[in-house]
Amino acid sequence: MAVGGFHLFRASPDVLDWTAQALEDVGLESFVGAHCTGTPATYYLMDKLELPASKVSIGAVGTRIDSSREIIRASVE
């Protein structure tokens, strides 16, 4: 699982593809892209990595991860 602000909101497709490959290489299963990741970049990575929507979130105040690593979405998402 990767959680954070990944500063991808202005990233080119080449950078997003590189990022997706790096995340795939480490076995990423869940992704929470907060603030500076950007909504389009988060969904691009979700599609590129073929992650189910249940394993991806646009992180916001109130987003949580429970003890089984399930994403509990904030009410704003």
C-alpha positions as a Markdown table, in Angstrom:
| # | Residue | x | y | z |
|---|---|---|---|---|
| 1 | Met | 0.0 | 0.0 | 0.0 |
| 2 | Ala | 1.2 | 3.5 | -0.8 |
| 3 | Val | -0.3 | 6.5 | 1.0 |
| 4 | Gly | 0.7 | 10.1 | 0.5 |
| 5 | Gly | 1.0 | 13.1 | -1.6 |
| 6 | Phe | 3.0 | 12.0 | -4.6 |
| 7 | His | 3.4 | 15.4 | -6.4 |
| 8 | Leu | 2.0 | 14.0 | -9.7 |
| 9 | Phe | -0.7 | 16.6 | -10.4 |
| 10 | Arg | 1.4 | 18.1 | -13.3 |
| 11 | Ala | 3.2 | 14.9 | -14.2 |
| 12 | Ser | 3.6 | 13.9 | -17.9 |
| 13 | Pro | 2.3 | 10.5 | -19.2 |
| 14 | Asp | 6.0 | 9.4 | -19.2 |
| 15 | Val | 6.4 | 10.2 | -15.5 |
| 16 | Leu | 3.1 | 8.5 | -14.7 |
| 17 | Asp | 4.1 | 5.4 | -16.7 |
| 18 | Trp | 7.5 | 5.3 | -14.9 |
| 19 | Thr | 5.7 | 5.7 | -11.5 |
| 20 | Ala | 3.2 | 3.0 | -12.3 |
| 21 | Gln | 6.0 | 0.6 | -13.3 |
| 22 | Ala | 7.9 | 1.3 | -10.1 |
| 23 | Leu | 4.8 | 0.7 | -8.0 |
| 24 | Glu | 4.1 | -2.5 | -9.9 |
| 25 | Asp | 7.7 | -3.6 | -9.3 |
| 26 | Val | 7.2 | -3.4 | -5.5 |
| 27 | Gly | 3.9 | -5.2 | -5.6 |
| 28 | Leu | 1.5 | -2.3 | -4.9 |
| 29 | Glu | -2.0 | -3.5 | -4.1 |
| 30 | Ser | -3.6 | -0.4 | -2.7 |
| 31 | Phe | -3.1 | 3.3 | -3.3 |
| 32 | Val | -4.2 | 6.5 | -1.5 |
| 33 | Gly | -3.2 | 9.6 | -3.5 |
| 34 | Ala | -3.6 | 12.6 | -1.3 |
| 35 | His | -3.5 | 16.4 | -2.0 |
| 36 | Cys | -0.7 | 17.0 | -4.5 |
| 37 | Thr | -1.1 | 13.6 | -6.2 |
| 38 | Gly | -4.0 | 14.9 | -8.2 |
| 39 | Thr | -7.3 | 13.2 | -9.1 |
| 40 | Pro | -6.4 | 12.5 | -12.7 |
| 41 | Ala | -3.0 | 11.1 | -11.8 |
| 42 | Thr | -4.5 | 8.8 | -9.1 |
| 43 | Tyr | -7.1 | 7.4 | -11.6 |
| 44 | Tyr | -4.4 | 7.1 | -14.3 |
| 45 | Leu | -2.3 | 4.9 | -11.9 |
| 46 | Met | -5.4 | 2.9 | -11.0 |
| 47 | Asp | -6.1 | 2.2 | -14.6 |
| 48 | Lys | -2.5 | 1.5 | -15.5 |
| 49 | Leu | -2.0 | -0.9 | -12.6 |
| 50 | Glu | -5.5 | -2.4 | -13.1 |
| 51 | Leu | -6.4 | -1.8 | -9.5 |
| 52 | Pro | -10.0 | -2.2 | -8.4 |
| 53 | Ala | -11.7 | 1.0 | -7.3 |
| 54 | Ser | -12.0 | -0.5 | -3.8 |
| 55 | Lys | -8.2 | -0.4 | -3.5 |
| 56 | Val | -7.8 | 3.2 | -4.6 |
| 57 | Ser | -8.8 | 6.5 | -2.9 |
| 58 | Ile | -8.4 | 10.2 | -3.3 |
| 59 | Gly | -7.1 | 10.9 | 0.2 |
| 60 | Ala | -8.8 | 13.6 | 2.1 |
| 61 | Val | -9.3 | 14.6 | 5.8 |
| 62 | Gly | -11.0 | 11.6 | 7.3 |
| 63 | Thr | -9.6 | 8.9 | 4.9 |
| 64 | Arg | -8.5 | 6.0 | 7.1 |
| 65 | Ile | -6.9 | 2.6 | 6.7 |
| 66 | Asp | -8.2 | -0.1 | 9.0 |
| 67 | Ser | -6.2 | -2.9 | 10.6 |
| 68 | Ser | -6.9 | -5.2 | 7.6 |
| 69 | Arg | -5.6 | -2.5 | 5.2 |
| 70 | Glu | -9.0 | -1.6 | 3.9 |
| 71 | Ile | -9.5 | 2.0 | 2.8 |
| 72 | Ile | -12.3 | 3.8 | 4.7 |
| 73 | Arg | -13.1 | 6.8 | 2.5 |
| 74 | Ala | -13.7 | 10.3 | 3.7 |
| 75 | Ser | -17.2 | 11.6 | 3.3 |
| 76 | Val | -16.1 | 14.1 | 0.7 |
| 77 | Glu | -14.9 | 11.4 | -1.7 |
